[in-house]
Amino acid sequence: MDLKIDRTKSGISKEEIGIYSKEIEKAMDRLWSGKEPMTGWVKLPMQTDSEELERILNAAIVIQEQCRELIVIGIGGSYLGTRAAVNALVGFDEVYDTGIPSDRYPSIKFAGNTMSAVYLQKLQEDIRTKEVCLCVISKSGTTIEPSIAFAVLKEAMIKKYGREEASKRIYAVTDAKKGVLREEAEREGYVSFAVPDDIGGRYSVLTPVGLLPMAAAGIDIKAMLAGAEAMATSPAWDFDAADYAAVRYALLQAGKSVEIFEYYEPQLEFFSEWLKQLFGESEGKDGKGLYPDSLRFSSDLHSMGQFLQEGRQIFFETVLNIEKPSRNIILPASAGELLGGKSLNQINRAAMEGVISAHSAAGIPIIKIDIPELNAFYFGQMLYFFETTCAVTSYLMGVNPFDQPGVEQYKAEMRKKLNELE
């Protein structure tokens, strides 16, 4: 395990963590037993189907040859993990926050996560002016937002390419046997992959849900799976790795109700969005759970810094620290005596250390997670670490980490309102 968990400023002692050691051991046994529903992700890194992986890699090569832009259609767990990986490992821009295209790999854009006509029209224009493929991800094929995007963008593809050629540019990730999208994929001849029955959306990044679009974007998915396997099999789970789950639960018991994920590299923006879904949808049940939020530093220090320092302390902070950013800049002498000659990474680290010192002095519990660098291997470790932590903490809270009944309730009410529209 290469991630390092620093809990020294959490306010929770090793002895307090030890109180939960038996419960954590039971939680880990439940996860690894193979008897708990929707825990297929636990052993997935060690049981990857090599033939399926080769199918994914071959499909990714075809996508790279076909198009300059891949539009990934999905919402929640069907897209956030992919977006997090592309944002962290490929590149980003301020307009779309998507992978920047190269001579070899298409850019990646996302649809089906909003019902904005403005955004969808921009993607229609992309289809008219660029070589485009679609990757539609939905287990049922009936979720409202992806259904809207797929219907609109598929029509644009058919108008441009004709139905037969459009079908060759549409890739589906859906249920293996049933559902609207599975039926359409079989009827129209889309290249398709299956969402495993025993893995829920927010835990599905390392299935074809995430692996296909990530591979098309040029991400080394074999290295990512290797990183996840290294984390899954690490002896550290018997020592420091499980401490994060225990500290989170202990802080909840101490009256903290909000966990704020903080990051100093913009590449972690959508990773933090994935974390919000992972923890929020897994823990937030039966009046329980920590409310997850995220802040991008140093920019958000100029908006939320005051509240963090002196506001109502209902929260604790989890700092995601990239120890070795991929680039650096040495500031010129014209930056002034304080800054000139120093590297931007040095200054960014000084900001992080200053914030930790100031907030810790104010009594705010802080956990720091050190990530060696952002590459596919360590990203795989990050995914698996947080998935396991989330499941364990959920068990400590006494909730099911793998269902989302509240989400289903809002969907039912939304359908009622849609039926009332003329």
C-alpha positions as CSV (number, residue, x, y, z in Angstrom):
1,M,0.0,0.0,0.0
2,D,1.5,3.3,-1.1
3,L,-1.1,5.7,0.2
4,K,-0.3,7.0,3.7
5,I,-2.9,7.9,6.3
6,D,-1.9,10.7,8.7
7,R,-4.4,10.9,11.6
8,T,-2.1,12.7,14.0
9,K,-4.2,15.8,13.9
10,S,-7.6,14.0,13.9
11,G,-8.0,14.3,17.7
12,I,-8.6,10.5,17.8
13,S,-6.0,8.4,19.6
14,K,-4.8,5.0,18.7
15,E,-6.6,3.7,21.8
16,E,-9.9,5.2,20.7
17,I,-9.4,3.6,17.3
18,G,-8.8,0.3,19.0
19,I,-12.3,0.4,20.4
20,Y,-13.6,-0.4,16.9
21,S,-11.1,-3.0,15.9
22,K,-13.4,-6.0,16.4
23,E,-16.3,-4.3,14.5
24,I,-13.9,-3.4,11.7
25,E,-12.6,-7.0,11.6
26,K,-16.2,-8.2,11.3
27,A,-17.0,-5.7,8.6
28,M,-14.0,-6.8,6.6
29,D,-15.0,-10.4,7.0
30,R,-18.5,-9.6,5.7
31,L,-17.0,-7.9,2.6
32,W,-14.7,-10.8,1.8
33,S,-17.2,-13.5,2.6
34,G,-18.7,-13.6,-0.8
35,K,-22.1,-13.9,0.9
36,E,-23.0,-10.2,1.0
37,P,-25.1,-8.9,-1.9
38,M,-23.4,-6.3,-4.2
39,T,-19.9,-7.0,-3.0
40,G,-18.6,-8.3,-6.4
41,W,-16.2,-5.4,-6.5
42,V,-14.2,-6.6,-3.4
43,K,-12.4,-9.5,-5.2
44,L,-12.7,-8.0,-8.7
45,P,-9.1,-6.8,-9.1
46,M,-7.9,-10.3,-8.4
47,Q,-10.5,-12.0,-10.6
48,T,-10.5,-9.8,-13.7
49,D,-11.6,-11.8,-16.8
50,S,-8.7,-11.6,-19.2
51,E,-10.8,-12.3,-22.2
52,E,-13.2,-9.5,-21.3
53,L,-10.3,-7.2,-20.6
54,E,-8.9,-7.9,-24.1
55,R,-12.4,-7.2,-25.6
56,I,-12.4,-3.9,-23.9
57,L,-8.9,-3.0,-25.1
58,N,-9.8,-4.0,-28.6
59,A,-13.0,-1.9,-28.6
60,A,-11.0,1.0,-27.3
61,I,-8.6,0.8,-30.2
62,V,-11.5,0.8,-32.7
63,I,-12.9,3.9,-30.9
64,Q,-9.6,5.6,-31.2
65,E,-9.5,4.9,-34.9
66,Q,-13.1,5.9,-35.5
67,C,-13.4,9.2,-33.8
68,R,-11.8,12.3,-32.4
69,E,-14.4,12.7,-29.6
70,L,-16.1,10.1,-27.4
71,I,-19.3,11.2,-25.6
72,V,-19.9,9.1,-22.5
73,I,-23.6,9.1,-21.6
74,G,-24.4,8.2,-18.0
75,I,-25.1,9.6,-14.5
76,G,-23.9,9.0,-11.0
77,G,-21.8,5.8,-10.8
78,S,-22.2,5.3,-14.5
79,Y,-20.0,8.3,-15.3
80,L,-18.4,9.9,-12.2
81,G,-15.6,7.4,-11.8
82,T,-14.7,7.7,-15.5
83,R,-14.8,11.5,-15.3
84,A,-12.6,11.4,-12.2
85,A,-10.0,9.3,-13.9
86,V,-10.0,11.3,-17.2
87,N,-9.7,14.6,-15.2
88,A,-6.9,13.2,-13.1
89,L,-4.9,11.2,-15.6
90,V,-5.5,12.7,-19.1
91,G,-6.0,16.4,-18.7
92,F,-8.7,19.0,-18.2
93,D,-9.8,22.3,-19.5
94,E,-12.0,25.0,-17.9
95,V,-14.9,24.6,-20.4
96,Y,-15.7,20.9,-20.4
97,D,-13.3,19.5,-17.8
98,T,-12.5,16.7,-20.2
99,G,-9.6,14.9,-21.6
100,I,-7.7,17.0,-24.1
101,P,-7.4,15.2,-27.4
102,S,-4.1,14.0,-28.8
103,D,-3.1,12.7,-32.2
104,R,-3.9,9.2,-30.9
105,Y,-6.7,9.5,-28.4
106,P,-10.1,11.1,-28.7
107,S,-11.3,13.8,-26.3
108,I,-13.9,12.6,-23.8
109,K,-17.0,14.6,-23.1
110,F,-19.9,13.6,-20.9
111,A,-23.7,13.7,-21.3
112,G,-26.7,12.3,-19.5
113,N,-25.8,13.9,-16.2
114,T,-27.8,17.0,-16.8
115,M,-31.1,18.0,-18.4
116,S,-29.7,21.3,-19.8
117,A,-30.7,21.9,-23.4
118,V,-27.8,24.4,-23.7
119,Y,-25.2,21.7,-23.0
120,L,-26.9,19.1,-25.1
121,Q,-27.1,21.4,-28.1
122,K,-23.3,21.9,-27.8
123,L,-22.8,18.2,-28.1
124,Q,-25.2,18.0,-31.1
125,E,-23.0,20.6,-32.8
126,D,-19.9,18.4,-32.0
127,I,-21.6,15.5,-33.8
128,R,-22.2,17.7,-36.8
129,T,-18.6,19.0,-37.0
130,K,-16.4,16.2,-35.7
131,E,-15.9,12.4,-35.9
132,V,-17.8,11.2,-32.8
133,C,-18.6,7.9,-31.0
134,L,-21.1,7.4,-28.2
135,C,-20.7,5.2,-25.1
136,V,-24.0,4.8,-23.4
137,I,-23.9,3.4,-19.8
138,S,-27.1,2.4,-18.1
139,K,-28.1,-0.9,-16.4
140,S,-31.8,-0.4,-16.9
141,G,-31.8,1.9,-19.9
142,T,-34.6,3.9,-18.4
143,T,-32.9,6.5,-16.1
144,I,-34.3,9.8,-17.2
145,E,-31.2,11.9,-17.8
146,P,-29.2,9.3,-19.8
147,S,-32.3,8.4,-21.7
148,I,-32.8,12.0,-22.8
149,A,-29.2,12.4,-23.9
150,F,-29.0,9.1,-25.7
151,A,-32.2,9.8,-27.6
152,V,-31.1,13.2,-28.7
153,L,-27.5,12.3,-29.6
154,K,-28.4,9.1,-31.3
155,E,-30.7,10.9,-33.6
156,A,-27.9,13.3,-34.4
157,M,-25.6,10.4,-35.1
158,I,-28.2,8.7,-37.4
159,K,-28.8,12.0,-39.3
160,K,-25.0,12.4,-39.9
161,Y,-23.9,8.8,-40.5
162,G,-27.1,6.9,-41.4
163,R,-28.5,4.1,-39.1
164,E,-26.0,1.4,-40.0
165,E,-22.9,3.4,-39.7
166,A,-24.2,5.1,-36.5
167,S,-24.7,1.7,-34.9
168,K,-21.0,0.9,-35.5
169,R,-20.1,4.1,-33.5
170,I,-22.4,3.4,-30.5
171,Y,-21.1,1.3,-27.6
172,A,-23.4,0.1,-24.8
173,V,-22.6,-0.9,-21.2
174,T,-25.7,-2.3,-19.7
175,D,-27.3,-5.4,-18.0
176,A,-26.1,-8.7,-19.4
177,K,-29.5,-10.1,-20.2
178,K,-32.4,-7.7,-19.7
179,G,-33.6,-4.1,-20.0
180,V,-34.4,-1.6,-22.7
181,L,-30.8,-0.8,-23.5
182,R,-29.8,-4.5,-23.7
183,E,-32.7,-5.1,-26.1
184,E,-31.7,-2.2,-28.3
185,A,-28.0,-3.1,-28.3
186,E,-28.9,-6.6,-29.5
187,R,-31.4,-5.3,-32.1
188,E,-29.1,-2.6,-33.5
189,G,-25.9,-4.5,-33.3
190,Y,-24.0,-2.1,-30.9
191,V,-20.8,-3.4,-29.5
192,S,-21.8,-4.0,-25.9
193,F,-20.4,-5.0,-22.5
194,A,-22.2,-6.1,-19.3
195,V,-22.5,-4.4,-15.9
196,P,-21.9,-7.2,-13.4
197,D,-25.1,-8.1,-11.4
198,D,-23.3,-8.0,-8.1
199,I,-21.7,-4.6,-8.4
200,G,-23.6,-1.3,-7.9
201,G,-23.0,1.9,-9.9
202,R,-20.8,3.8,-7.5
203,Y,-18.6,0.7,-7.0
204,S,-18.4,0.0,-10.7
205,V,-15.4,2.1,-11.9
206,L,-13.2,-1.0,-12.4
207,T,-15.8,-2.8,-14.5
208,P,-16.6,-2.1,-18.2
209,V,-18.5,0.9,-16.9
210,G,-15.3,2.7,-16.4
211,L,-12.7,0.6,-18.1
212,L,-14.0,1.0,-21.7
213,P,-14.1,4.9,-21.8
214,M,-10.9,5.1,-19.8
215,A,-9.1,2.8,-22.2
216,A,-10.4,4.8,-25.2
217,A,-8.9,7.9,-23.5
218,G,-5.5,6.3,-23.4
219,I,-5.5,5.4,-19.7
220,D,-3.5,2.3,-18.8
221,I,-6.4,0.2,-17.3
222,K,-4.2,-2.8,-16.6
223,A,-2.0,-0.6,-14.4
224,M,-5.1,0.7,-12.7
225,L,-6.4,-2.8,-12.0
226,A,-2.9,-3.7,-10.7
227,G,-3.0,-0.8,-8.3
228,A,-6.4,-1.8,-7.0
229,E,-5.1,-5.4,-6.6
230,A,-2.1,-4.1,-4.6
231,M,-4.4,-2.2,-2.3
232,A,-6.9,-5.1,-1.9
233,T,-4.1,-7.5,-0.9
234,S,-2.1,-5.1,1.2
235,P,-1.3,-6.3,4.7
236,A,-1.8,-2.6,5.7
237,W,-5.5,-3.4,6.1
238,D,-4.6,-5.1,9.3
239,F,-2.9,-1.9,10.5
240,D,-3.2,1.7,9.4
241,A,-5.4,1.4,6.3
242,A,-8.5,0.6,8.4
243,D,-7.8,3.5,10.8
244,Y,-9.4,6.0,8.4
245,A,-12.8,4.2,8.7
246,A,-12.4,4.1,12.5
247,V,-11.5,7.8,12.8
248,R,-14.4,8.8,10.6
249,Y,-16.8,6.8,12.7
250,A,-15.3,8.1,16.0
251,L,-15.6,11.7,14.8
252,L,-19.2,11.1,13.9
253,Q,-19.8,9.7,17.4
254,A,-18.1,12.8,18.7
255,G,-20.7,15.1,17.0
256,K,-19.1,15.8,13.7
257,S,-21.7,15.5,10.9
258,V,-19.8,16.8,7.8
259,E,-16.6,15.5,6.1
260,I,-14.9,18.0,3.8
261,F,-12.6,16.6,1.2
262,E,-9.9,19.2,0.4
263,Y,-7.5,19.1,-2.5
264,Y,-4.8,21.4,-3.9
265,E,-4.5,20.0,-7.4
266,P,-7.5,20.7,-9.8
267,Q,-7.0,17.3,-11.3
268,L,-8.8,15.9,-8.2
269,E,-11.9,17.9,-8.8
270,F,-14.0,15.0,-10.1
271,F,-12.4,12.5,-7.9
272,S,-13.9,14.5,-5.0
273,E,-17.2,14.5,-6.8
274,W,-17.0,10.7,-7.0
275,L,-16.2,10.6,-3.3
276,K,-19.3,12.7,-2.6
277,Q,-21.5,10.2,-4.4
278,L,-19.7,7.2,-2.9
279,F,-20.0,8.3,0.7
280,G,-23.3,10.2,0.4
281,E,-25.2,7.4,-1.3
282,S,-23.7,4.6,0.8
283,E,-24.0,6.1,4.3
284,G,-26.9,8.5,4.1
285,K,-29.8,6.3,5.3
286,D,-32.0,5.9,8.4
287,G,-31.1,9.4,9.6
288,K,-27.4,8.4,9.7
289,G,-24.2,9.2,7.8
290,L,-21.6,11.9,7.4
291,Y,-22.5,14.6,4.9
292,P,-19.6,14.7,2.3
293,D,-18.5,17.9,0.7
294,S,-15.4,19.1,-1.1
295,L,-13.4,22.3,-1.5
296,R,-10.7,23.2,-4.0
297,F,-7.8,25.0,-2.4
298,S,-6.4,27.6,-2.5
299,S,-9.3,29.2,-4.5
300,D,-12.0,28.1,-2.0
301,L,-9.9,29.5,0.9
302,H,-11.0,32.9,-0.4
303,S,-14.7,32.0,0.0
304,M,-15.0,29.3,2.6
305,G,-11.8,29.8,4.6
306,Q,-13.4,32.1,7.0
307,F,-16.2,29.6,7.9
308,L,-13.7,26.8,8.3
309,Q,-11.5,28.9,10.6
310,E,-14.1,30.4,12.8
311,G,-17.6,29.0,11.8
312,R,-19.6,26.4,13.5
313,Q,-17.5,23.3,13.8
314,I,-19.8,20.6,12.7
315,F,-17.1,19.2,10.3
316,F,-13.7,17.6,10.0
317,E,-11.3,17.9,7.1
318,T,-9.8,15.2,4.9
319,V,-6.9,16.5,2.9
320,L,-6.0,14.7,-0.4
321,N,-2.3,15.5,-0.9
322,I,-0.5,14.6,-4.1
323,E,3.2,14.3,-3.0
324,K,4.7,14.6,-6.4
325,P,2.7,16.7,-8.9
326,S,3.5,16.0,-12.6
327,R,4.7,19.5,-13.3
328,N,6.4,22.4,-11.6
329,I,7.2,26.1,-12.2
330,I,10.0,28.2,-10.7
331,L,8.8,31.7,-10.1
332,P,10.9,34.5,-11.6
333,A,12.6,37.1,-9.5
334,S,9.9,39.6,-10.6
335,A,7.4,37.7,-8.4
336,G,9.0,39.5,-5.5
337,E,11.4,38.7,-2.6
338,L,8.9,36.4,-0.8
339,L,8.1,34.3,-3.9
340,G,10.9,34.7,-6.5
341,G,13.1,31.6,-7.0
342,K,10.7,29.3,-5.2
343,S,8.8,26.6,-7.0
344,L,5.0,26.6,-7.3
345,N,4.8,23.2,-5.8
346,Q,6.8,24.5,-2.8
347,I,4.3,27.3,-2.4
348,N,1.3,25.1,-2.8
349,R,2.7,22.8,-0.1
350,A,3.3,25.7,2.2
351,A,-0.3,26.8,1.7
352,M,-1.5,23.3,2.6
353,E,0.8,23.1,5.7
354,G,-0.3,26.6,6.8
355,V,-4.0,25.7,6.5
356,I,-3.5,22.5,8.4
357,S,-1.7,24.3,11.2
358,A,-4.2,27.1,11.4
359,H,-7.3,24.9,11.3
360,S,-5.7,22.4,13.7
361,A,-5.0,25.2,16.2
362,A,-8.7,26.1,16.0
363,G,-9.6,22.6,17.1
364,I,-10.7,21.2,13.7
365,P,-9.9,17.5,13.3
366,I,-7.8,16.9,10.2
367,I,-6.9,13.7,8.4
368,K,-4.3,13.8,5.6
369,I,-4.0,11.2,2.9
370,D,-0.7,11.3,1.0
371,I,-0.8,10.0,-2.6
372,P,2.6,9.5,-4.1
373,E,1.6,10.8,-7.5
374,L,-1.3,10.7,-10.0
375,N,-0.9,7.8,-12.3
376,A,-3.1,4.9,-13.2
377,F,-1.6,2.5,-10.6
378,Y,-2.1,4.9,-7.7
379,F,-5.5,5.9,-9.0
380,G,-6.5,2.2,-8.8
381,Q,-5.3,2.2,-5.2
382,M,-7.3,5.3,-4.4
383,L,-10.5,3.8,-5.8
384,Y,-10.2,0.6,-3.9
385,F,-9.1,2.3,-0.7
386,F,-12.1,4.6,-0.5
387,E,-14.6,2.0,-1.6
388,T,-13.5,-0.3,1.2
389,T,-13.3,2.5,3.7
390,C,-16.8,3.6,2.8
391,A,-18.3,0.1,3.1
392,V,-16.6,-0.5,6.4
393,T,-17.8,2.8,7.9
394,S,-21.3,2.1,6.7
395,Y,-21.3,-1.2,8.5
396,L,-20.1,0.5,11.6
397,M,-23.0,2.9,11.3
398,G,-25.4,0.1,10.9
399,V,-26.5,0.9,7.3
400,N,-26.4,-1.0,4.0
401,P,-23.6,0.5,1.9
402,F,-25.0,-0.9,-1.4
403,D,-28.6,0.4,-1.7
404,Q,-30.1,3.8,-2.4
405,P,-33.8,3.7,-1.5
406,G,-34.1,7.5,-1.3
407,V,-32.9,7.9,-4.9
408,E,-35.5,5.5,-6.1
409,Q,-38.2,7.6,-4.2
410,Y,-37.3,10.8,-6.0
411,K,-37.3,9.0,-9.3
412,A,-40.8,7.7,-8.7
413,E,-42.1,11.2,-7.8
414,M,-40.4,12.7,-10.9
415,R,-42.2,10.2,-13.1
416,K,-45.5,11.2,-11.6
417,K,-44.8,14.9,-12.5
418,L,-43.7,13.9,-16.0
419,N,-47.0,12.0,-16.5
420,E,-48.9,15.2,-15.6
421,L,-47.2,17.2,-18.3
422,E,-49.2,17.8,-21.5
